C-alpha cells in the first residue's frame, strides 16, 4: 500500500502528496470535497450521490488534515465539512 512521506496543503486549495515510491500527486481541495463518500455526500443504501457539486465553493480550502490509521486521511474543509475519510490507495494516482 502506498504511504505518504509528506502531505502539504493546510490552508491551501490543493493538497500535494509525496509518496514513498518517489512520486508526487496533487489533488484540488474542491475535487476531493466533491469525491467525498461519507453518508452526507453519498447514500449508504444506493450509492447515489447526495452532494450537489454546485454547492461546493470554487475557493474551498483545507482547514485541517489528520491520518486515520495506516489507510486514510481525514480532511476538514473550509465549508465546515469534516466527515469524509479518503483512502490513501485511492489518493495515489495510477501512473
Buried (B, 14 or more C-beta within 10 A) or exposed (E): EBEBEEBBBEEEBBBBBBBEEEEEBEBBBBBBBBBBBBEEBBEEEEEEBEBEEEEBEEEBBBBEBEEEEEEBBBBBBBBEBEEBBBEBEEBBEEE
